[in-house]
Amino acid sequence: MEKEIVLAFDYGEKKIGVAIGNTFSFTSRPLEIVSNHNKKDCFARLGYLINHWEIKRVIVGLSLDLNGSEQTITASIYRFSNRLKGRFQVAVEFVDESYSSIEAQSLLRNNKHDDAIAAAVILQRYFDALSIQ
C-alpha cells in the first residue's frame, strides 16, 4: 500500500466531523468540525483541507442499522461522497460508523463536539482493518 495522508468524515446534516491520519503509523486524530448549513462554504472548507493535505483518499462513515440495512441518512451520505469524488477527484471508501458517536462521547465524557472524534474513530477502524490484512 502506498503511504499517504487520509481524511475521514463523520457526515451529519448540520455538521461534519473531520479526522486526519496516515498509512505510515496507522493512527488517526480529530482535526475539526465543519458546519454543513451552507453547502458552498462547507465544500470550500473541505476542498481547502483536501488540497492542503494533498489528499487522494477519504474515508466516510456509513450509517447502517444493526442488521446492516441503510438508514434514512444513508442516501445523504452517498450524495456527499459523490460530490467529494466529483469536485476533488478523491477515492472514497466507506466504513461502518455504528456506535462511533457513542465511542467518541465516552472518550469525551459528554456529547459536545464529538463529531471530529467520531471521525477519528471511523478512520482508526479503517486503519485497523488494513493492518489485519
N, C-alpha and C positions, 0 to 999 in steps of 0.2 A: 504494500500500500504506500502510495506517495505521502510524504509528510506534509501536513497542511494545517492551517488555522481554520476552524469551523465555527459558525454561529448556529445557535439554536433558538427557536421561538416557541413560546407558550402563548398561542393565539387566544385573544378574547375580544368580544365586541367593543369593549371600552378601552382596553389597554393590552399591550403585547409585551410579555416578559422576554428579555434578550439575555442570552448567555454566550460566553466565548470559551473555546478550548482548543486543544491541538492534538494531533496524532503523534506528536513526539513523546509526550508524557501521558497521554490519555487521561487528562484531567480537565475539568470544567470549572467555571466560576461565573457568578451573576455579573452581568455587565450593566444593564439599565432597563428601565421600563419606558416604553414609547406609547404615547396617547394614540388611540385609534378613533378618536372622534372626527378628525378631519383627515380623510384618506390621502389627500395631496401632501399634507405635512407629514403624515405617518410614513408614506413611501419615500419622501425626500430624506427623512432621517434614516430609514432602513437602507436606502441607497448610499447615503454617506458612510454608514458603518460597513456595508459590503465592499465599497470601493476603498475605504481607508485601510481595512484589514486584508484587502486583496482576496476576498472570499470566493471560492469556486464551488463550495458545497454548503448547504444549510440543512439543518435538521428541524423538522416541525412536529410538535406534539399532536398526535391524532387522538381525538376524543372518541372512545368506544364504550359501549355498555359492558357490563360484567360478562355477558355471553359473547362478546366480540362484535356485536352489531353496531352500526353507526348511530350517533346521536343527532339531535337537531342541529347542533353547531358544526357537525362534520362537513356539511356542504360549504359552509363559510370558510372552513379551514382549507378545503380543496381550492376554492376560488382564490384565497390569499396565496396559496402555494403556486398556483398557475400564474398569478401576477408577478410573484418573485421570479419565476423562471423566465417569463416573457420580458420583463423590464430589465433584469440584471444578468440574464444568461447564466444562472447558477443551477447546479444539480440540486434537487430536493429529495430528501429521504424522510420517511415518516417513522416515528417511534410512538408506541402506545404510551399515552400520558396518564393513564389511570393512576389515581392517587398521588400524582406528583405535587399537586397543591397541598394536599394533606401532609405529605412528607416535608414540604417547604415550611408549612405552618408549624410543624413540630420542631423544626430547626430554629425558627424564629421565636417560638413560644407565643405567637399571636397570628392573626391573619392579615396584618397590614403589610403592604408592599412585598408580598410573597411571589409575585409573578416572575421576577428575574431569577429568584432562587428556584422556582418550579422549572424554569427553562434550563437552569444548570443541572437539575435532577434528570430532566429529559436527555440532555446531552451526555451526562455521565452514563445513563442507561445505554445509549448508543455506543459509547466507548467500551463499556463493559462487555457488550455483545461482540464487538470486534475483537477484543482480547481473548475471548473464548474460542474463536475460530482458528 
